[in-house]
Amino acid sequence: MADQNSSYVVLARKYRPESFETFIGQEAMVQTLKNAFEANRIAHAFMLTGVRGVGKTTTARILARALNFEDDNGQRPNLELAEEGKHCRAIIESRHVDVVEMDAASHTGIDDIREIIDSVRYGPVSAPYKVFIIDEVHMLSKAAFNGLLKTLEEPPPYVKFIFATTEIRKVPVTILSRCQRFDLRRVESGTLNTYLSGILEQEGIAFQPDALQMIIRAGEGSVRDSLSLLDQAIAHAGGEIGTETVKQMLGLADRALILDLFETLMRGDMADALEQMRHQYDAGADPQTIISDLATVTHLVTRLKVVPSATDDPALTPDEKQRGREMAQKLSVKVLSRAWQILNKGIAEINHSHDALQAAEMVLIRLGYASDLPSPDELIKKIQSNPQAAAAPQHSGGGGGEAPRAMANGGGINAIGQKAPMASREQSPLRAMATNPDPTPAAVQEPKLEVKSYEELIQLAGENRELVLKHSLEAHASPVSFANGRIELALTDEADHTFVPLLSAKLREWTNQTWMVSVAREKAEDTIAAQRQRARDARQKKAEQIPEVKAVLDAFPGAKLVNIRSLIDEDQPEDWLDIELDNEEGDQ
């Protein structure tokens, strides 16, 4: 029994193609190679690129076998590999002396490339060509790439190079320009479905079509990933591969439940949405997977809205086609685009969160409550049509929908066009303004507060954390005249004049009325900061005249008074002052 277990070969290796007849998903590349072989226009170097598991290494081995094909009729490059040639089996099993496979991830240096350059000078031992297969070639160092350039440009006629990489952008253009490049694409779901179904039939394993479709989605177009997941599903099921088994294995939520959750969010029923989320989590669904599936549904609905013929995709279930088409008719592209942005940002937040479930629930809440916010162009139209309403602050309520339509109808209309439950909504001031179109103008225009003096203006800037503006008012300006709604300032030579329009805008924001701020011709001489500095200088001189302080300064040549703190009122005797001294050596 132990021998049987140890000799087991995983599906990805057991069903690895040995010829292009059984190779799937890369028809364009195969056709190009067939034409090149038939016309005897075979390149001396090939660059194979694509995501993981689409057949780069497999293609390299099949190419090496085709280049070195030899049968009873002699040596001839040939892509018709239905029958094995003299060198085929050794090449397939990676043990042929003239086919050298090197992993660039573990052989990155110039010394490894020197070995290849040295061996290039000698012809093949038994095969027609000496073939060098370098996997993950982008891992080579800069020196290694440079060392390979000359040999790659003008190799001997009996040498062929085949490179494979998942990071084509990291390969220098000097290398790419010397190779014939093939981009291997992700394998389509329909092709993968037929391929995996055939494998399961050969293995004698029953399966449910929906379960196989889940595996294909999780494989993301990678044949190797799909086969590895299929291998895991066979072991996990112990018999027939069912949808529930695959859901448990992958931590997926039911596709129908995801559609239900998406529709609930667009309806604005947050209590029900959170309950559905918790139910899926308790059933074993991963929170991040749920949010990712919601993003997938958002993309599906958007695609169906823009391209209605997308319902012909065989990868879609009947439920996805029908319900997706219905939601695409009800939802606008603006609402769907906003949902997509929120969900994608939420996926990143879940990755860095201490609690994935909490983060996922916050994403759902944000999505539900943000779905009735107006888009920028809708907000502009609303302001133009009702400028008084725009003066009120916005607080988004729950539910979905296009906000202008909801406000025009008096609130409660969600993204999907249904009445949202009012218990889960907070009526925003904008919505209340829309339902009561006759607000009192005086109430809207009533000033928030009054600024009666220049000192109050400086204090107001500080309270609102406008520190740059506060510093400019103190150090680079002085008032020439100050009245309600009008200020004339004198500025210093160092003043930045850009703070003047900023001051006017901030005063309007703080007081809810227009202020005119002008600049006088004369220069500011007596700013608030200058007055404070004169007061500090006078106080310091006064402190230096105190006999005790004078004695200390005389006793420590070079010492200076750096701080004075009054412990009681300033009109009290000076011996109540707390004084710090600093000498030239920095001691206090």
Number of C-alpha atoms within 10 A of each C-alpha: 5 6 7 7 8 8 8 9 10 13 17 18 11 9 12 14 18 21 21 21 12 11 16 17 19 18 12 12 16 18 12 11 18 16 13 13 18 12 9 11 10 17 15 20 22 21 23 25 22 19 17 17 22 22 27 24 21 18 23 24 25 21 22 27 30 22 22 26 24 20 14 7 6 9 15 14 19 17 21 13 16 11 9 15 18 18 21 23 14 14 20 17 9 13 13 19 14 21 23 17 19 17 15 22 15 11 17 20 18 18 13 15 20 14 10 16 17 9 12 19 12 12 16 17 11 13 21 19 22 26 29 21 23 23 21 24 26 22 20 23 16 14 13 18 22 16 17 16 14 13 14 19 15 11 17 16 10 16 22 22 21 27 25 26 23 17 14 18 10 12 17 13 11 12 17 15 11 18 20 15 17 19 15 21 17 19 20 16 21 13 13 23 18 10 15 18 17 12 15 15 11 9 10 11 14 14 18 11 13 18 18 23 20 20 24 26 13 15 22 17 22 24 25 18 19 25 24 18 23 25 14 15 24 20 11 15 15 10 13 15 23 18 20 15 17 24 20 16 16 19 19 25 23 18 19 13 15 21 20 15 24 22 18 21 28 30 25 34 25 26 15 13 23 19 13 17 24 16 14 21 17 10 15 16 21 20 25 21 16 24 23 16 20 22 22 15 20 24 16 20 26 25 18 20 22 12 10 13 10 16 19 9 11 12 18 17 14 11 12 18 19 12 15 23 20 15 20 21 13 14 21 16 15 15 23 22 14 16 23 20 12 18 24 15 11 23 22 11 17 21 12 10 13 10 11 17 17 13 20 25 21 16 20 25 20 17 26 28 24 23 29 28 23 22 16 9 9 15 15 14 14 19 14 12 11 14 12 18 21 17 14 13 10 14 15 21 22 30 33 31 31 22 26 22 18 22 21 14 13 15 24 26 25 27 27 25 17 16 16 23 17 15 9 15 18 15 16 17 17 23 24 14 19 20 14 10 11 9 12 9 9 8 8 14 13 11 15 12 10 15 18 12 15 18 13 12 17 20 13 16 20 15 11 11 10 14 13 12 17 21 16 23 26 20 19 25 26 22 20 15 14 15 13 13 17 13 18 17 22 22 25 19 12 10 15 12 14 8 15 18 13 13 21 19 16 18 22 17 13 16 17 17 18 16 18 17 18 16 16 13 9 11 15 19 15 16 20 20 17 14 14 12 12 12 11 14 12 12 13 15 11 11 19 17 12 13 12 13 17 12 12 14 18 11 10 13 10 11 18 16 16 12 12 15 11 14 12 12 10 12 7 11 9 18 14 13 17 12 14 13 17 16 15 11 8 8 8 11
